[in-house]
Amino acid sequence: MKIVLNGLAILMFIGVILGGAASASANDDFTVKVRLTNNLGTATSYDFMPRGSSQLVEDKNIKLEKGVRYSVQVVSGKLVLKDGSKTLKSGLSTVTVEPLTYSKANHIYLYKTGTAAIHPYMGTIQFRMSGTTRMQPVNSLQFEDYLKGVVPSESPASWGASGGMESLKAQAITARSYVFSKMNQNSLEIDDTTTFQVYKGFIWDPLSPHYQSAYQHTNRAVDETKGQILTYKQANGQTGFVTAYFSSSNGGQTELPEQYWSGKLPYLSATQPDTFDTNNVVWKLNWMKQQLPATADLMMPAVWWQTTPEHNLNGALVNEQSKTAFTNFKNDLLAKAKAKDPSVESIKIASIDKIQTETYDNTGKVKGITLDMSYYVRNSKNGALSFDMAAGAASKTLSGKSRYETAVEIAKETLGTQKAPAIVLGRGDVPADALAGTVLAHKYGAPVLLTRSESLPAVVDQFLEEQTVQGATIYLLGGTLAISEEVEAALMKKGFNTKRLAGKTRSETSLLIAKEIGQLKTVMFATGKDDSSDALSASAYAAAHQLPIIIHMGAKSPDSTLAFLEENKTEKATIIGGTSAVPEAVATTLAERGIQSNRISGQDRVATSIEINRLLPMNGKNLVVGNAYSFVDALAGSVLAAKTNSPILLLHPDPKRLPISHMEQISKLTKDQAYYLGGEMVIPTALKTASNEYVGSSLKKHNVSVTYRAGSTPSMTTFRTLLGGANLKSVDFDVVDSADRFVFDGSGFGHGIGMSQWGSYRRAQAGHSAEQILNFYYQGVSIESTSKFVK
């Protein structure tokens, strides 16, 4: 086909040449090529069924029978045509199904993969590769038949029965003009979406499974305007083709293209009130100001990040259009954040703080919009997730002049105003027995206190007097060398009951404690060495889950330990620390007795503490921090941690000895309250300062202002496209600042440039002709026939 302008021939090849005698009945009826992306898109396979006799263009010896359902599949980057399980042709780049005769009876059914929905089309269907794993169907058909699938897809066909016949004719002329102009601009291929025009295929004839009687009106509109397009005179005197833009509704005021896009068009030179299209389409979007609920604990984002959406993503608070628009906007904001920092994995919009708009004086429509908001960030670095946290969380140091006073201070913090219902008492200078006792203490809601072997420290004596229930049981951990008979006698004299849990060794003492705890199906193993903090790092988890800690000493498990486990039918054991702490022989021996075991360890005691907290997470509100190399002060803290289901983390006192990898792990344990156990000699200020960025921090709030403005990048068109044209229906809106939300309060549906379909319909009902309708919406245009320009 050639389009001829004043003697200048512009060669235009549109689509695939159609077979059959009826392929081109007139010069003004030529072939249009349409990508079927709206309902079909790309896929790895498609089914199709010829409704008449067809052939395969790539091999015309293959006849495609009427009523047979064939399939096209992508296999190794090529297309394969199949009839059921039988392969008809393989290794193809395209599969082109062509009717032997172009006619309505010879249409083709397409089936989207996995559905029974029929999509009928006239003309030729070509399947072609799209990338290396998917294919795209393309429909080639005569221009006027294409328009019969467009007009009822863009305007309601029923308008023809209610005084809107001239409106449908105007729609047919604008649709034809739009595509004809695109052809002149070398658009050799269009698609079936609003990017060009909506096209639903062969829906318009009684032979179609989707036919409706109202389509007789749109068919008539196309037939009675056959070949008619809009033209205009260019400045050089030549004829120009009108790209006849149209939209559903302009909200009562036509728009100028340079105010929505960027370029002027001579035939769209006036903005004017459209009294026939006032408030035909009204809509609202609601965006909540505060997006995250008050229950989203900013100190513990990992608890809710994946499960708690912003308010605007909660369908109970806003409508689906508002939800979808907000989702699109959030995704764009995430993309902008990723562009600045590729480690950004996800965001949560915290609040929409302010929305301001600029409007055009001559139309009142939005020229620009600026949104101020705040958001939080989760990052992904080296495969590990972390949150962008801000320092400044609450912290509290629990300490005294001695380890005995520190234990009392921790006990007071743990109990609050309550009195201790029981006491677990351990030896202060050799804490091995007390390590196993933290689980017992948590069982009875008791604090762990420390004592000298021969006498009670005054601060412990005072605590027993003032903050312990009269007659409470005091559990003495260890034999009389650990806690003397004199200490026990003094306690009994004060009216307390005592119960001593003492074995011949530290291991046997831990077994007695375990028996007192009572749950023995699952246990923990940890070393009883005086210089190891491994058991303490696991003690909060063990206490919270009532897992007895079995103290291990020596190269192998003592017979008494093995007999105890067998007698109590222990099934699982978690070994804390490396093989230098608890030898591999222990695991081997346990396995031989049918006890399943796993080991948690790190390269050093700090790494072990971090690993314990990674694999045995505690999700409470606090973080308890102690010194891994002087851990007696932290001993009582495990009860505090267990009570609030919070981890206990043992660090090196020198912040320079904390590798960044440790700090990244620590950042995952951030809480709203950090407890530091011990005075300056145990927990130096330098450690608190260095770890405060990671320990106890809250989510860091990022503030951002995003502007979309006509004629700039990003533009108002970008903003509307981003939110979705079915959501932010036009740029004819106000932003209403209400108590808890911003309301986009709008009218119109579409860009408002060129013909308004609703305005056209009301004008037709008022007696306006198609020509009068078009002359209102387009300036200085003429209606001419395509036959004048096609040779």
Phi, psi and omega in degrees: 000141175240134171261123186251123178242112177048044177089349180267118182269126176249111183288123180234114175259111185249107172082190180267136179299128183276145178277168174096158184290335185264025186289335180207098185278339181204164180296334182267014175233101185232182190268136176246141182246121189234121171288130182267085184252342187293302180259345186249300178069202180265153180201169178272346177203151175221149169254150174215157179222113174294137177263003174210188180284132182223169178224162175268116183300323183290341176206094188287357173285343180270111178266134181256117190280148176298134175078002178264133180268114180257167176226149173240130185229149174270123178227115178054044176079004178234165181261142178235129177262128184229148170246097188064235179271354183272127178277122179270323181200140180226172177070026184265148172272331176222152170234113185246117181260114186240127176293141179297328175228128178287113180198166177297323182293334183264039177282176186228137173268134170247144180234122176289141184307131176082005180232162176258000182295135180264132175240101185271143179218143170273162174082209186263141172245125176243128172261127180226155181295140174233097190082209184252350185233354184225166179230160181236126174278142180229135182251127174245129183203171180291147188305311185292326176290325174301315182296328179292338173271348181267310190303313178287348177275341182255326178234143179298123180299333182294343177301331181296338181266358184231038175087009184253021184299320180293330175294319179293325176295317177299322178295319179298319181290319179293320180296317179294318180296319183300310182289322180298319177297319179297324177297318179296337178268015179068028171278088185288346182215138177239178173235182187257025181248180178291353172301325172243270175215149179287129181226122184251015173081209185275077180252351199263002183237150179304338177289345182276142176292347182252013184294141171232147185299333181296339182294346176299331182285318179288325174301316180296320179299318179291315183295318185284347177244020188311127176079356185277130178225165177265135176232168176211162179269124178282168182299331180274005178090350180281162178280133175246152179264134183279122169280095194278083178294146177210162177211170184295312185206140178259002178075009177106003180210121179290155186248153174264139182299325180290345177268351178247314175260232179225331185260150177276156174228129186297332182267006173229067190252358183232136169254130188211152177298142177242090186292345179272356183229045179266119175059030174288330176231115176239148186204164178217144167239137180245121175242119182293144178289304177271115187269326181263138180291159180297339180283352179282096182291111184290346178275341184228064185296331183298335183290326188238350189307315184278341189248345184249110180276166171296157181304323183289348176262008177260110184300341180286339184262329182224166179281170185295326179296318178295320180297313181295316180298317180294320178301314180297318180294318179298318179297323178292320178296322176298317179298320178295320178293321179296324180297326178279325182217102183299344180282349179295121183260322178201162178226160169234123176285121183277318182199151169257109190270328184200139172229123179238144178236152168248143181234156174284138179294325188274343180237339184076003181272162189286126178267327181201155179220136179237128180244122174258131183206174176230152180209163178246161189230139165245134183251158173230112181232126180054037177081358181252139179267138175211163181254148177281103189254153175248137181291164175119019179287160178294141176219155182214132179260127177252112184204163175217186181288341180218171178296333180290318178291323178299317179299322179293318179298321177294319179298319179296318179295323181292319186274332186068232181271354181282159174265149182291126179282344178199169180224137169252120188246125180235167180285129186284330184269339177229097193273007188303315181297322182291335178302318180284340186280348182296326179294319177296317181301316181295326180302320184258010181064030186257147171280162171260121176245159181244151180219158169285157183296322189263341183203152177284130172299148183301322183292329178286319179301317181294320179297317179298325183288319191259332189229029177229137180300132179300132179082007180297156177276133176247119181272118180265120184263113179110166181283191185288343174285332177279309177230115190291164176296329180296320178294317180297318180297320180296323180292318179294325180296330180280357177097010179269149170274143179239148174220116183266131176246099187219129174245181181288335180226172177298323179296314182292326175298318180296331178291321178294321177296318179300318180296324178293324179294317171099328179270117187230008178294321180233132182226172172241147174247133176213155181287150177259013179297141184298333186261010183254131179258007185304313182298323181293322179299329181265355191292324181295315178296316181299318181293314182298328182255007178052054176255109181302141177260115178269118181281130180248138175223139174098185186278340180212168181288131177298153178301324181297323178293314182296319179296321180297315181296319180294317182298324184263010174056045177294136185250327184224150178216134173255122181266125182258123177103165181284182184290341175286336178272307178234104186302156179297336178301331179295314179297319180298314181296320178297317180298322180297335180260014175079018180260117180286136181223154171221157185241138174240121183204165175223181182292334176213183186292329177291314179298324177295319179297318179294318181295321177300315181288336176286317185271337179238070188291145173242131189249025180280189189271347185246165169229127181255124187243130178228177180266120183291343185249359173209080197258004181298322180299329182278350186304313181289341183290340180295329177290319176300316180295315182296323183298324181258013179054042184245151180287154170246126187240126181254121186244166171283137183293338180266112183300337179289344179267010178255103179298155180299328178298324176294318182297322179296323176290320179299323182300335180283351181256016185303138182224174181272348179220120177254125175259125175257126187257110178118158182280193186301326181289335182262312179241090182296153177302325180300324178292317180298317181297315183292325185269351186294334177293335185251330185257124175077011183282164174247165180301137178279129181269127176258130178255137183216148175236124183240129181240135172241127184219139179303138178080004179232180175237120001281152186259173175295327176298319177300317182297315181292319178296320180300312182285340181101124183298338178277354181251296170271090197290335180199181174260016176264081183209159170247154173253115182263123180270100179259184189301313186241003186204164168255133181247119171279106186252106190230169172223163183087156178217100181127186182283343177079010181262135180078214187286134170269125181294320178291319178297320178299317180298314181293325178294318178298319179297332179276001175102007179284142176279167178301320181295318178296320178300312183292324180289339174285316187275339180234138187258132174068036183253161175232156175257120181229170182263142178296335181299338179289337187243351184252127178235000000 
